[in-house]
Amino acid sequence: MTDYSTGECPADEPASSAPEDVYVQHAAEYARHELILDNIRAHLMEQPSPVTVLSAVRRWINDVIAVGDEVAKTKRRNPG
């Protein structure tokens, strides 16, 4: 019988890699998020005036909402 009270896994039972997988997934999602925001920021910095910056922001917001609605609709039709 093996004593698990020390919190150690026996050599024939590998430790779960779930925490590392979660970390890698989180890092990838964070990197994607930052990349997207950097691209939006670059697009906004290219605008010639504050008014055109705000107009571009509204377009980005509307586009993201439209994409979200489209994805949600697709997921409702094809769950899983």
C-alpha contacts under 8 A as a table, 3 or more apart, distances in Angstrom:
res1	aa1	res2	aa2	distance
2	T	10	P	7.73
3	D	6	T	7.28
4	Y	7	G	5.51
4	Y	8	E	6.28
4	Y	9	C	7.09
5	S	8	E	7.76
9	C	13	E	6.10
9	C	14	P	6.88
9	C	15	A	6.37
10	P	13	E	5.44
10	P	14	P	7.54
11	A	14	P	6.66
16	S	19	P	7.63
17	S	20	E	5.42
17	S	21	D	6.25
18	A	21	D	4.96
18	A	22	V	6.07
19	P	22	V	5.09
19	P	23	Y	6.18
20	E	23	Y	4.99
20	E	24	V	6.14
21	D	24	V	5.13
21	D	25	Q	6.12
22	V	25	Q	5.13
22	V	26	H	6.06
23	Y	26	H	5.09
23	Y	27	A	6.06
24	V	27	A	5.08
24	V	28	A	6.14
25	Q	28	A	5.14
25	Q	29	E	6.18
26	H	29	E	5.13
26	H	30	Y	6.05
27	A	30	Y	5.08
27	A	31	A	6.05
28	A	31	A	5.11
28	A	32	R	6.17
29	E	32	R	5.15
29	E	33	H	6.11
30	Y	33	H	5.03
30	Y	34	E	6.15
31	A	34	E	5.15
31	A	35	L	6.07
32	R	35	L	5.08
32	R	36	I	6.19
33	H	36	I	5.27
33	H	37	L	6.23
34	E	37	L	5.07
34	E	38	D	6.00
35	L	38	D	5.10
35	L	39	N	6.26
36	I	39	N	5.15
36	I	40	I	6.28
37	L	40	I	5.04
37	L	41	R	5.98
38	D	41	R	4.98
38	D	42	A	6.09
39	N	42	A	5.06
39	N	43	H	6.25
40	I	43	H	5.07
40	I	44	L	6.21
41	R	44	L	5.04
41	R	45	M	6.08
42	A	45	M	5.06
42	A	46	E	6.40
43	H	46	E	5.28
43	H	47	Q	7.01
44	L	47	Q	5.41
44	L	53	V	5.52
44	L	56	A	6.79
44	L	57	V	7.50
45	M	48	P	7.93
45	M	53	V	7.60
47	Q	50	P	7.70
47	Q	52	T	5.88
47	Q	53	V	5.57
48	P	52	T	6.64
48	P	53	V	7.59
49	S	52	T	5.34
49	S	53	V	6.26
50	P	53	V	4.95
50	P	54	L	6.28
51	V	54	L	5.26
51	V	55	S	6.23
52	T	55	S	4.89
52	T	56	A	6.03
53	V	56	A	5.13
53	V	57	V	6.19
54	L	57	V	4.92
54	L	58	R	6.28
55	S	58	R	5.18
55	S	59	R	6.37
56	A	59	R	5.02
56	A	60	W	6.21
57	V	60	W	5.07
57	V	61	I	6.16
58	R	61	I	5.06
58	R	62	N	6.14
59	R	62	N	5.14
59	R	63	D	6.03
60	W	63	D	5.07
60	W	64	V	6.08
61	I	64	V	5.22
61	I	65	I	6.17
62	N	65	I	5.14
62	N	66	A	6.10
63	D	66	A	5.06
63	D	67	V	6.19
64	V	67	V	5.11
64	V	68	G	6.09
65	I	68	G	5.01
65	I	69	D	6.11
66	A	69	D	5.11
66	A	70	E	6.17
67	V	70	E	5.03
67	V	71	V	6.13
68	G	71	V	5.18
68	G	72	A	6.05
69	D	72	A	5.15
69	D	73	K	6.08
70	E	73	K	5.16
70	E	74	T	6.23
71	V	74	T	5.08
71	V	75	K	6.15
72	A	75	K	5.07
72	A	76	R	6.17
73	K	76	R	5.12
73	K	77	R	6.41
74	T	77	R	5.21
74	T	78	N	6.05
75	K	78	N	4.95
75	K	79	P	5.15
75	K	80	G	7.44
76	R	79	P	5.68
